[in-house]
């Protein structure tokens, strides 16, 4: 089956399709970053992690949200090590030392300056899907630092802790709402004390 032709203002970088012109065109620094990391995405399994699938279809593979939760919340609350390296410390160092911003290093596919700089790719079911350069870069960071391997190996534990934390937060809000107070966020360390 022949692949559909690209629109006039689009071009390819590896498996990704981007806009060269117009309101959704990638800025030069994002294009350069995408050219550096596209080599990782010749693996269809890694490309599949960028998809925006409902959680029931993800089954045993970690989502970007789960990996982000592992790095920012779980590893902050209690030290978690992958190959002898503290995950939270590594994540904080990478985001500060390398000058990453949400424009270039963000698992949540957020808009930047009210613009969504999307990169398009063919998903595992041969449909068009999109993500951002920031999410693709975050995932490459996770592969390079063995965070993705840790998340796959500990999927059940991470998933259970994430669900327990969300349920505990909901319960705290419900109790606070019934007493007329605002719920205070607590870290894992604060709850255990």
N, C-alpha and C positions, 0 to 999 in steps of 0.2 A: 504494500500500500504506500503510495507516494505521500510525502508530508506536505501539508498545506503551505502555500507560499506565505512569506512574512509580509506584514503591512509595510508600506513604503518607509515609514519613520521608525522601523524596528530593526534590530540586529541581534546576532547571537554571540554569546560568550559561553563557550562550553555547552552544557545542556540548557542554559538559561536564555530567555528572550527578553530583551530590554528595549525601551523606547529611546531613540537617539535625540528626538526633538519633541517639543510640546511641553505641556504642564507636568507630565509624568516622566520626563527624561531624567535619567540618572545624572547627578553632578559628576564631574571628572574624578574626584577622589573616591567616590563610591564605585565608579566603573573600574578604576585601578585596583581597588580592593577585591572586587568580584573577579577580576582577571587573575589575581594572586591565589584566590581560594577555590576557583572553579575545578581545579584538578581533583579535589576531594570528592566532587559530586558526580564522577563517572561511575560510582558505586550506586546502583539503584536503591539499595536499602537505606543508605544515608539520605539520598534525595527524598525518599518516602517519609523521613522524619520531619521534613519541612511542610508536609501536607497538613491541611487543617481538617482532620478527620474527627468525627464524634468519638468519644472515649470508648464506646462499646465496640468500635471497629479496630481500636488499637490493640486490644487484648494484652499480649505480653510484652509489648515494646514500650519504652518510656516515651512520654510526650515531651515537647519543649517545656511545657509548664511544670512537669514533674522534675525535670533536670534543673530548671531555674529555682524551684522550691528547695531542692536538695542543696544547691550551692548557696542560696541566700538566707534561708530560714533554718533548715535542719542542721546544716553544718555550722551555723552561727550559734545555735542553741547548745549543741554538744559537738565536740571535735570529731570529725570524720576524716579518716585518712585513706587515700588511694595511693598505693605504691610508696608509702611513707611520707606523703605530702598532704598537709592539711588543706582540705578542699576550699574552705571559706577563705583562708589566707591567700591561696593561689588565685581565687576569683577576684578578691579585692586588689591584690597586687597587679593582676592583668588589667583590670579596668582603670586603675589609677596610673600605673607605671607607663602603660602604652598609650595613655591619653584617649582611651576609648570613651565614646559618648553614646547616647542611645541611638544616634544616627548610624554608628558603625558597629555596635556591640550590644544587642538587645534581643532577648528571646521572644518578646511579646509582640513583635510586628507593629510597633506604635508608629503613629504619624510623626513626621518631623517638620516643624514649622508649618503645620496644617497641610502638609503634603504627604501622600503615601507613595514612596518610591518603590514600586513593586517590580519584582523579577518573576517572570512566568516560566513554567516548565511543565512537561508532560508528567502527570502523576502515574502511580502504579496501575491504575485502571484505564490508562490512556486518555484521561480527561485533562484539560488545562487546569493547573493549580497555580497559586501565587504565594510568594513570601516576600521577605525584604532582605537586603544585603546584610543588615544588622543581625537578623536571625541566622542567616547562612554563616556569617562569621562567628557567631556565638557557638554554633554547632561544630564548626571546625576547631575552635578552642577546646571544646569538650572532647573531641576525638584525639587531638594532640596531647592532651593532659590526662587521658584515660578516665575522664569523668563519665563518658558514655558507657565504657566497659563496666565501670562500677555500678552505674544505674541499671544496666541490663542484668548484671549478676545479682543485684539486690532489689529488683523490681517489686517483689511482694512486700518486703519490709518498708520500702519507701512509700509505696502506695497506701499501705495500711496506716503508717504514721501521718501521711498527708490527710487522709480521710478523718482520722482521729482528731487532728488539729483543727480541721474545719468544723467538725461536729462540736468540739469543745468551745470553739469561738461562738458558734450559734447558740449554744446553751448559755454562755456568759452573757450574750446580748439579750436573750430572752429573760433571764433572771434580772438583769439590769433594767430592762424595759418595764418589768412588773413592779419594780421598786421605784421607778422614776429616775434612776441614775443612768449616767452614760457608762458603758462598759469600757474598762481600761485594758489596753493590750498588755499582755504579759508574755515574756519570753519563757522558754522551757525552764531555764534556770530559776526564774521567779516563781513559776508554778510549783516546782519541786521544793523550794525553800519553806 
